[in-house]
Amino acid sequence: MTVIELLDKFEEYFGKEYTDAQRAAFVAKLTIFDERDLPRVYSEILEVSKRLPFIAEVFAVGRAWGLIGAAAEERVHHWEPTTCKLCAGEGRVWSVWGLSFDDARGRWMERLEHVMPYSSAEARNYHFLDGEYGRVARCRCEAGDAPTLPHGVPRWPENLEPVRLVR
C-alpha cells in the first residue's frame, strides 16, 4: 500500500476528504514508513480514531508499534580545508556528467563535465544543462575516511574514464 492509497482508504472509510495541502503534507511526511507497514497503520487507525486522522495520530501509531523510532541524532560533518585538489579537505566530491547519444556508435555515452568539492560555491551555484546530472563520491584522500561521511557512498576512482559507453 502506498501513502496515496492509505489516504484514499481513510477518506473512503471516514466519509471525508483531505484538502490538497493536507494530502501533500501527508505524502511528504509519511514516506518515513515502509509501504509494507501501511496496512498495519491503517488497521490500527480504524481501531483508535473516530474521525479522519491527522499526521500526528499516524506518527503516534507508528511509534507505538515500533515502525518508526525517535529522531536519530544528526551527524554533522565538520572539516578543515586542505590542499586536496578534489575535495579541498571536505572529503566529498561532486561531479557533473553529461549524457548524450552517439549516433556513430548507436549507443548512449556519459561524459565527465566538471569535478568540484561538494560544498563549494561552484557546486551550490551550478545550473545543469540538458542531459546533465550530478553524482557524489567520497574523496580518495584521508578526508574521505571521515566517520561522519556515509561509507555507502562510493570512493572517487583512481583511474576514472572521463567518457564511457553506458548502454
C-alpha positions as CSV (number, residue, x, y, z in Angstrom):
1,M,0.0,0.0,0.0
2,T,1.3,3.4,-0.9
3,V,0.7,6.6,1.1
4,I,-1.8,7.8,-1.5
5,E,-3.7,4.5,-1.2
6,L,-3.7,4.9,2.5
7,L,-5.1,8.4,2.3
8,D,-7.8,7.2,-0.2
9,K,-8.8,4.4,2.2
10,F,-9.0,6.8,5.2
11,E,-11.2,9.2,3.1
12,E,-13.5,6.3,2.0
13,Y,-13.9,4.9,5.5
14,F,-14.4,8.2,7.3
15,G,-16.5,9.8,4.5
16,K,-14.5,13.0,4.4
17,E,-11.7,14.2,2.2
18,Y,-8.3,15.8,3.0
19,T,-7.5,19.1,1.3
20,D,-4.8,19.2,-1.3
21,A,-2.4,20.8,1.2
22,Q,-3.1,18.1,3.8
23,R,-2.6,15.4,1.2
24,A,0.7,17.0,0.2
25,A,1.8,17.2,3.8
26,F,0.9,13.5,4.4
27,V,2.8,12.4,1.3
28,A,5.9,14.4,2.4
29,K,5.8,13.2,6.0
30,L,4.7,9.5,5.7
31,T,7.5,8.5,3.3
32,I,9.3,7.6,6.6
33,F,7.1,4.5,6.8
34,D,7.8,1.3,4.8
35,E,5.0,0.7,2.4
36,R,4.7,-2.9,3.8
37,D,3.8,-1.3,7.2
38,L,1.0,1.0,6.0
39,P,-1.8,-1.7,6.1
40,R,-0.9,-2.2,9.8
41,V,-1.1,1.6,10.3
42,Y,-4.5,1.7,8.5
43,S,-5.9,-1.1,10.7
44,E,-4.7,0.5,13.9
45,I,-6.1,3.9,13.0
46,L,-9.5,2.3,12.3
47,E,-9.4,0.9,15.8
48,V,-8.5,4.1,17.7
49,S,-9.8,7.0,15.6
50,K,-13.3,8.3,15.3
51,R,-12.6,10.8,12.5
52,L,-10.2,11.4,9.6
53,P,-6.7,11.1,11.2
54,F,-4.1,13.8,11.5
55,I,-0.4,13.3,10.7
56,A,0.4,13.3,14.4
57,E,-2.0,10.4,15.0
58,V,-0.5,8.3,12.3
59,F,3.0,9.0,13.7
60,A,1.8,8.1,17.2
61,V,0.6,4.7,15.9
62,G,3.9,4.2,14.1
63,R,5.9,4.9,17.2
64,A,3.6,2.7,19.4
65,W,4.2,-0.2,17.0
66,G,7.9,0.5,16.7
67,L,7.6,1.2,13.0
68,I,9.5,4.5,13.4
69,G,11.9,5.4,16.1
70,A,12.7,8.6,17.9
71,A,14.5,11.2,15.8
72,A,18.0,10.0,15.1
73,E,20.9,12.0,16.3
74,E,22.2,14.1,13.4
75,R,25.8,13.6,12.4
76,V,27.4,16.9,11.5
77,H,30.3,16.7,9.1
78,H,33.0,19.2,10.3
79,W,36.1,19.5,8.2
80,E,39.2,21.6,7.8
81,P,40.5,23.0,4.4
82,T,43.5,21.1,2.9
83,T,45.4,21.2,-0.3
84,C,43.5,18.3,-1.9
85,K,42.6,19.3,-5.4
86,L,39.5,17.1,-5.5
87,C,37.7,17.9,-2.2
88,A,39.7,20.8,-0.6
89,G,39.6,18.8,2.6
90,E,35.9,18.2,2.8
91,G,36.0,14.6,1.9
92,R,33.2,14.8,-0.6
93,V,33.5,15.3,-4.4
94,W,30.7,16.4,-6.6
95,S,30.9,15.5,-10.3
96,V,28.7,16.6,-13.2
97,W,28.1,14.2,-16.0
98,G,26.6,14.7,-19.4
99,L,24.5,12.0,-21.1
100,S,24.3,12.0,-24.9
101,F,23.6,9.7,-27.7
102,D,26.5,8.9,-30.1
103,D,24.9,8.4,-33.5
104,A,28.1,6.9,-35.0
105,R,28.1,4.1,-32.3
106,G,24.4,3.9,-31.8
107,R,24.9,4.0,-28.1
108,W,24.5,6.3,-25.1
109,M,27.6,7.9,-23.7
110,E,28.3,9.7,-20.4
111,R,31.0,12.3,-20.3
112,L,32.6,13.9,-17.2
113,E,31.9,17.6,-17.4
114,H,33.0,19.1,-14.1
115,V,34.5,17.9,-10.7
116,M,34.4,20.1,-7.6
117,P,34.2,20.0,-3.8
118,Y,30.7,19.1,-2.8
119,S,30.1,22.3,-0.6
120,S,31.9,24.7,-2.9
121,A,30.3,27.8,-4.2
122,E,30.7,26.4,-7.7
123,A,28.7,23.3,-6.7
124,R,26.0,25.3,-5.0
125,N,25.6,27.7,-7.9
126,Y,25.9,25.2,-10.7
127,H,23.0,25.1,-13.2
128,F,22.5,21.9,-15.0
129,L,22.3,21.9,-18.8
130,D,20.0,19.5,-20.7
131,G,21.3,15.9,-20.3
132,E,23.5,16.7,-17.3
133,Y,23.2,15.1,-13.8
134,G,25.3,15.1,-10.7
135,R,27.0,12.4,-8.6
136,V,28.6,12.5,-5.1
137,A,31.6,10.4,-4.1
138,R,33.9,10.2,-1.1
139,C,37.4,11.6,-1.9
140,R,40.4,9.4,-2.3
141,C,42.3,11.5,0.3
142,E,42.3,11.0,4.1
143,A,39.3,13.3,4.4
144,G,37.1,10.8,2.6
145,D,37.5,8.4,5.5
146,A,35.8,10.7,8.0
147,P,33.3,8.8,10.2
148,T,30.6,11.4,9.5
149,L,30.6,10.6,5.8
150,P,28.3,7.6,4.8
151,H,30.5,4.7,3.7
152,G,27.8,3.6,1.3
153,V,28.8,6.4,-0.9
154,P,31.5,5.2,-3.4
155,R,35.1,6.4,-3.4
156,W,36.2,8.6,-6.3
157,P,38.1,6.2,-8.5
158,E,41.9,6.4,-9.0
159,N,41.7,5.8,-12.8
160,L,38.3,7.3,-13.9
161,E,37.3,7.0,-17.6
162,P,36.0,10.5,-18.4
163,V,34.0,9.2,-21.4
164,R,32.3,5.8,-21.4
165,L,29.5,3.9,-23.1
166,V,26.6,3.2,-20.8
167,R,24.0,1.4,-22.9
